[in-house]
Every structure is written in C-alpha cells, then in structure tokens.
Amino acid sequence: MRRTHIYQQGYGSPEVDHTTPQVRKAEVSEDGLAVRLRITGLVEGHVHDLDITPVRSAAGENPLHVKAYYTLNEIPK
C-alpha cells in the first residue's frame, strides 16, 4: 500500500490517498546495486511512503532499510 502525504511548508501532514500502486517493471543495474522501478499511480506534489519489506537480495537477504520517503515534485514527460 502506498500512503501519501501533502507536500507543504510546515512540518508533517495527514496521510492522504491510501492506494496500492502497481510496479510495472523492475530493472536491476548491471552491478546489482540498484533497481529502477516503473510504477503507475504516483501523484505529483505528494510525499510517497514506500515499504520494501518483501524485497530480498539474490542471496535471500533482507534490505538494510525497508522504508523510504520520496517527494515527487515532477513527473518527467
């Protein structure tokens, strides 16, 4: 599930737009250290709360950090 927050000047925001985005494609870099995700349902101007708890390395290891927050200012054309 994706939870988004309103991007605003003051600190904090209520959670808005509880939706489940769809990962359309995951591209692993040649060195295996990065993944580029193609996701539908992202919204400009929101802070996206991403949870990658189910993700595992090729060796079956958990990620060091499972939470990420990203402010989507603009979606490139």
Secondary structure, 3 states (H helix, E strand, C coil): CEEEEECCCCCCCCEEEEECCEEEEEEECCCCCCEEEEEECCCCCEEEEEECCCCCCCCCCCCCCCEEEEECCCCCC
